Amino acid sequence: MIEKRAAQRHRVFKGGTITFENRGIACTVRNMSDGGAAVDLDTSATLPQSVTLSITRDNFVRNCRMVWRSDKRIGLAFVQ
C-alpha cells in the first residue's frame, strides 16, 4: 500500500470530544499528525462535514473536516 499522507501519523490513545451544532460526542484519538487525526467515536452518530476536535488534557482544539469514515472510526483533516 502506498502512503498518501503528507505527514507521518503517531499512535496515541487520548480521550477527546467532537463538537458540532452545540453537541458534543466523546471520542478516542487513535493517531495524529500535523495535518489530521483518526478517532474512534464512543457511539454511532451522523456528523456534518465540519467539526471541532478537542483534547482537554492537552489544551488542544482544532477545526476539522471529515475525510473518511469506517463504522465508528473517522479520519479528520485539520483546517487552517
C-alpha positions in Angstrom: 0.0 0.0 0.0 1.3 3.4 -0.9 1.3 6.1 1.9 -0.5 9.2 0.7 -0.2 11.3 3.9 2.0 14.4 3.8 3.0 13.9 7.4 3.6 10.8 9.4 0.9 9.9 12.0 1.9 8.9 15.5 -0.1 6.5 17.6 -1.8 8.0 20.6 -4.6 6.9 23.0 -6.3 10.1 24.3 -9.8 11.0 25.2 -11.3 13.8 23.2 -14.6 15.4 22.2 -16.0 16.0 18.7 -18.3 19.1 18.8 -20.7 20.4 16.2 -24.0 22.3 16.2 -23.8 22.8 20.1 -23.5 19.0 20.6 -20.5 17.0 21.9 -19.6 13.4 21.3 -16.9 11.6 23.3 -14.2 10.0 21.2 -10.8 8.4 21.5 -8.0 9.8 19.4 -6.0 6.9 18.0 -3.4 8.6 15.9 -2.4 12.2 15.0 -0.1 14.1 12.7 0.4 17.8 12.0 -2.4 17.6 9.4 -5.0 15.4 10.9 -6.1 12.6 13.2 -8.1 9.3 13.3 -10.6 9.0 16.1 -12.9 6.3 17.4 -16.4 7.5 18.3 -17.9 6.1 21.5 -21.4 6.0 19.8 -22.7 5.9 16.3 -23.7 9.3 15.1 -24.3 11.2 12.0 -21.7 14.0 11.7 -21.6 17.1 9.5 -18.6 17.5 7.2 -17.0 20.2 9.5 -16.4 19.5 13.3 -14.1 20.6 16.1 -11.8 18.1 17.8 -10.8 19.0 21.4 -8.4 17.1 23.7 -8.9 18.9 27.1 -5.8 17.3 28.7 -3.5 18.8 26.1 -5.4 22.1 25.6 -5.8 21.0 22.0 -8.6 22.4 19.8 -8.7 22.2 16.0 -11.4 22.8 13.4 -11.6 19.8 11.1 -13.2 18.4 8.1 -14.1 14.7 7.9 -12.1 12.9 5.2 -13.3 9.3 5.6 -15.4 7.1 7.8 -15.5 3.4 8.6 -18.1 2.4 11.1 -17.2 4.2 14.4 -13.7 5.4 13.2 -13.3 8.7 11.3 -10.4 10.4 9.6 -10.1 14.1 10.2 -8.0 16.8 8.4 -7.2 19.9 10.4 -8.4 23.1 8.8 -6.0 26.0 8.9 
